[in-house]
Amino acid sequence: MSSPSPVSPAAPSGASPASHGLNLAQQEAVNYLHGPCLVLAGAGSGKTRVITHKIGRLIQSGLKAEQIAAITFTNKAAAEMRERARDLIGKQAKGVLICTFHALGVRMLRQDGEALGLKPQFSILDSDDVTSILKDAGGSTDAATARQWQWTISLWKNMGLNATQAAAQAGNDEERMVARVMAHYEERLTAYQSVDFDDLIGLPLKLLREHEAVRSKWQQSLGHVLVDEYQDTNATQYEVLKLLVGARGRFTAVGDDDQSIYGWRGATLDNLKKLPQDYPSLKVVKLEQNYRSTSAILRAANNVIGPNPKLFPKTLFSELGEGEPVRVVDCDSEEHEAERIVARIQSLRAEGTLQAEGAQYREWKDFCVLYRANHQAKPLEKAFRKAQIPYKVSGGQSFFDRAEIKDLCSWMVLLVNNDNNPAFIRSIKTPKRGIGHTTLGTLSTFAETYKLSLFEALFSNSLSSVLPAKAVGSLQEFGRYLNELEYRARRTVGAEDARIFLSDWLKEIDYEKHLYDGEDSEKVAAARWTNVMDFCDWMALRCGGQIDDVAGVTTAKETKTMLEVVQTIALLSTISEREGDQNVVTLSTLHASKGLEWPHVVLAGCNEGLLPFKLEEDDGTDADKTDSIALRLQEERRLMYVGITRAQRTLAVNWLRRRKKNRDTIAGIPSRFIAEMALDKTTVKEDPREKLKALRAEFAKKSADALAAAAASESR
C-alpha cells in the first residue's frame, strides 16, 4: 500500500486523510484521541502504520508535534518509525519525540537530573564498565560472579528497588550479600557521576515521583504519549508512563500479549492487566487482520497460542490466501538438519527461477533460520560455508563492542564527564604513556581517601606527598591534554571541522601505531584501523547533521558540536548505517527475530528441551515450582508463536531424532508445540533433497530441450 500524502493542517475535523488505506479497526485506533487507548496489535497487523497515522491525526487535531512522544524499545525501531512518520506527515514529524524508553530517560536526566544531584554531562556506563565497578564494590576478581551480581541488581532495579529495599526483602544470605554489593555500587555511581542502563528508567521515575515541579513540567509538555511493544514494558516503565500522562491518561499503548517473550529481563504482562483497573475508561481496539502471512501459517500460529490463558482473546486472519502448507521435517542429527536446511533453501531458490521467467526469483535475503539457543547456529554455519551460501548471524558482535571502538569511546566519554573513573583508566592506558599500574593504584587510593574522582585527584596539591614528581607530572600532563581536547571539541561544529578534530587527535595520541604495535598480524591491525576510520566518518556525519541521531536525544539542529554527538554514544548499540541491506540468509535466535519478517522461514531444533527450553530442570515438587513451570511454558509457547508469525509465504518446522546434550547424544522428542499446531490434515512431510533432485532433473530437461531446439534450427 502506498503512503498517503502529508496531513494537511486545514483538513476537516472528521476522519483524517491519514486514515486513508486503513482497515476499520486501524481507523478506530487512529481516530480515538481523547483518552487512554489500548491497541491489541496481532503479529503483522500493521501496528507501526497505526502509530504513525495516529501521530498525523493528533497533529491534525491541533496538538503540536513537540507535544507528542512515541516510545519504542530499540534504536532501530525508533529510526524506522521516525522515517515513516516523515514520509506520512512531512516536515511536521521532525518535532515529534520518537525514541526509546532509555533515550527518553537520558533526555529527562540531562534536563532535570540536577534535582537528583546529577550533572548534565553525566556518563552512561556500558556492561563492561558495570562489571568492573561491581568487582571492585564486591571485592571480587571473578568476572562471572560480578556478572551474576549485575543480573540480580538489574532485576531489582527493574522492579523499582534500591539497595535498602532489596536488602529488606532479601530471602537468603546470598541475596543479602548482593544487596550489600549493590549499596557499594550505588555509592560509586554517585561518585563517578555515572548511571547504568537500568538507571535511565529508575532515576526518571524517582524524578517524577519526588519532584512535583519536574512532574508538572513533563505532563504539560506531553499532550499524548504512544508506547510501542507495550507488552515488553517492566514495572518501572509502567510507573514512568503513568506519571508522564497524569490523571488525563492521554496515551495509546500498542502491544500484543501473545508476543510477550522477555519475562526473563523483567517484562511483565501485569502491565496489561493493570491498564483497565488503573484507567476504567480505557478504549480497547483489536487488530486481527494480518498482512504478512498466509492462512496456513496463521492457522498454525493460532493453534499454538490457543492453550495460553488470554487477557484479551483474538484470532488472526489473512486475506492472502491459503498458501503452501506448513512443512514438518524430521532430521537424524544437528548436522543432518543443517544439510536439509541447505537443501530446502537451494530447492526453493531453484523453484523460483522456473516461475515466470525469473519474476519469482528468490534472493538469499528472503530466507531465515530461527532457533532457540545460540549454540544451534554452529552446525548451520558449517553447512552454509560448505555450500557457499552467504549468511549473517543476527545479534553478532556490536560495532561498539570492538576493543578499538571502546578505546575511542572512553576518551570521548571522558571529555563530557571527567569524573568517569572507568573511562579515565582506559583512556590513560590506551595508548600507553609511561604511567604504570603502581602509579594508577596509588592515585586510586589517594582519590578514594579524599572522596575525589581520579581526574580531580590529578590536580590536588597533596598528590605530591604520595607520588614522585615525575609521576605527578605525567598525570597532570594527561589531565591538561584532556582539558585542551574538551575545549577544542566544544568548539568543533559540523562535519568538516569534526574530521579535522578527529584526525588531529588520533595523530596526537599516535593511535594507529598503538594498533599496529599491539597486533602480530598486520592484516588484523589494518582491519581495526579501518574500523577506526569508519567510526570517525560516522561521528563527523552526525556532527554535520547528515545522519539522524537514532538515539533521539539531541536537539534538532542542522549541525552539532562534537560534545553533543559524544553524549549519545553510550545509547547506540550498532552503527546501523554500516549494515545496509545485505543479500544473505539470516541465522537468528527467536528472541532477536521479534519485529522482523521473511518470505521463507525455517524453525530449527523444535525439540523438547530446546523449544520449550529445559523445563525438566524444575522437579515441580511444590506449588511454587509448578507455577513457575506453567509460566515458563506459556512464555516458551509465545516464543514459538513469534517464530511462526515471522514467515510470510513458507514455513518449515524441524525436529531432531537424536540431539546433543552437553557431551552426550540423547533421543530427541519432538516439541509439544508441533502437535499443538494441529497440522495433521494439511502437513506435508518432505525430504528437501528429493525435491532438489527433481528440480535439477527439470532444469536438465529444459536445457536439453533448448539444445535440441537449437540444433534443429541450425539443421534447417
C-alpha positions, 0 to 999 in steps of 0.5 A: 500500500502506498503512503498517503500524502502529508496531513494537511493542517486545514483538513476537516475535523472528521476522519483524517486523510491519514486514515486513508488505506486503513482497515476499520479497526486501524481507523478506530485506533487512529481516530480515538484521541481523547483518552487512554487507548489500548491497541491489541496489535496481532503479529503483522497487523500493521501496528507501526502504520497505526502509530504513525497515522495516529501521530498525523491525526493528533497533529491534525487535531491541533496538538503540536508535534513537540507535544507528542512522544512515541516510545519504542524499545530499540534504536532501530525501531525508533529510526524506522518509525521516525522515517515513516512518520516523515514520509506520512506527515512531512516536515511536521514529524521532525518535532515529534519525540520518537525514541526509546524508553532509555533515550527518553530517560537520558533526555529527562536526566540531562534536563532535570537530573540536577534535582537528583544531584546529577550533572548534565554531562553525566556518563552512561556506563556500558556492561563492561564498565558495570562489571568492573565497578561491581568487582571492585564494590564486591571485592571480587576478581571473578568476572562471572560472579560480578556478572551474576551480581549485575543480573540480580541488581538489574532485576531489582532495579527493574522492579523499582528497588534500591539497595535498602529495599532489596536488602529488606526483602532479601530471602537468603544470605546470598541475596543479602550479600548482593544487596550489600554489593549493590549499596557499594555500587550505588555509592560509586555511581554517585561518585563517578557521576555515572548511571547504568542502563537500568538507571535511565528508567529508575532515576526518571521515575524517582524524578517524577515521583519526588519532584512535583515541579519536574512532574508538572513540567513533563505532563504539560509538555506531553499532550499524548504519549504512544508506547510501542511493544507495550507488552515488553514494558517492566514495572518501572516503565509502567510507573514512568508512563503513568506519571508522564500522562497524569490523571488525563491518561492521554496515551495509546499503548500498542502491544500484543500479549501473545508476543510477550517473550522477555519475562526473563529481563523483567517484562511483565504482562501485569502491565496489561492487566493493570491498564483497565483497573488503573484507567476504567475508561480505557478504549480497547481496539483489536487488530486481527487482520494480518498482512504478512502471512498466509492462512496456513501459517496463521492457522498454525500460529493460532493453534499454538497460542490457543492453550495460553490463558488470554487477557484479551482473546483474538484470532488472526486472519489473512486475506492472502490466501491459503498458501503452501502448507506448513512443512514438518521435517524430521532430521537424524542429527544437528548436522543432518538438519543443517544439510536439509536446511541447505537443501530446502533453501537451494530447492526453493531458490531453484523453484523460483527461477522456473516461475515466470521467467525469473519474476519469482526469483528468490534472493538469499535475503528472503530466507531465515533460520530461527532457533532457540539457543545460540549454540544451534547456529554452529552446525548451520554455519558449517553447512552454509560455508560448505555450500557457499551460501552467504549468511549473517548471524543476527545479534553478532558482535556490536560495532561498539563492542570492538576493543578499538571502538571502546578505546575511542569511546572512553576518551570521548566519554571522558571529555563530557564527564571527567569524573568517569573513573572507568573511562579515565583508566582506559583512556590513560592506558590506551595508548600507553604513556609511561604511567604504570599500574603502581602509579594508577593504584596509588592515585586510586587510593589517594582519590578514594581517601579524599572522596575525589574522582581520579581526574580531580585527584590529578590536580590536588596539591597533596598528590605530591606527598604520595607520588614522585614528581615525575609521576605527578607530572605525567598525570597532570600532563594527561589531565591538561591534554584532556582539558585542551581536547574538551575545549577544542571539541566544544568548539568543533561544529559540523562535519568538516571541522569534526574530521579535522578534530578527529584526525588531529587527535588520533595523530596526537595520541599516535593511535594507529601505531598503538594498533599496529604495535599491539597486533602480530598480524598486520592484516588484523591491525589494518582491519581495526584501523579501518574500523577506526576510520569508519567510526570517525566518518560516522561521528563527523556525519552526525556532527554535520547533521547528515545522519539522524541521531537514532538515539533521539536525544539531541536537539534538532539542529542542522549541525552539532558540536562534537560534545553533543554527538559524544553524549549519545554514544553510550545509547547506540548499540550498532552503527546501523548505517554500516549494515545496509541491506545485505543479500544473505540468509539470516541465522537468528535466535527467536528472541532477536527475530521479534519485529522482523519478517521473511518470505521463507522461514525455517524453525530449527531444533523444535525439540523438547528441551530446546523449544520449550527450553529445559523445563525438566530442570524444575522437579515441580515438587511444590506449588511454587515450582509448578507455577513457575513451570506453567509460566515458563511454558506459556512464555516458551509457547509465545516464543514459538508463536513469534517464530511462526508469525515471522514467515510470510509465504513458507514455513518449515518446522524441524525436529531432531531424532537424536540431539546433543546434550552437553557431551552426550547424544540423547533421543530427541522428542519432538516439541509439544508445540508441533502437535499443538499446531494441529497440522495433521490434515494439511502437513506435508512431510518432505525430504528437501533433497528429493525435491532438489533432485527433481528440480535439477532433473527439470532444469536438465530437461529444459536445457536439453530441450533448448539444445535440441531446439537449437540444433534443429534450427541450425539443421534447417 
